Amino acid sequence: MLKVIQVIMDRISPQSEHQEMEEVKEKAKIAILVIVQKFADADVFEKEHCQIFLESHLDDIQEGMIFKIKKFAMPALIAVSKHLSHEVFIEKVFEGTFQ
């Protein structure tokens, strides 16, 4: 599933040869957040998967984040947090998102 997330992120990146409209990019980011939330809640994504998501994709998703995306980011981050150590949670989720 991380491959699917990577493909979506590559497709909506500014360096992509396919320049998608902003609305498409927003919906793609929301879809990724929903996937991450559901898979983390179901324990399909474990610690390693959650850390890869945080390190590889969270900054790109949060870039220019509007309210429509923020309301999906919070449940995804809460679901991911149960698989992270306290230090990683503070560094990547809390400080990276709320500071």
Secondary structure by P-SEA (a helix, b strand, c coil): caaaaaaaaaaacccccccccaaaaaaaaaaaaaaaaaaaaaccccaaaaaaaaacccccccccccaaaaaaaaaaaaaacccccaaaaaccccccccc
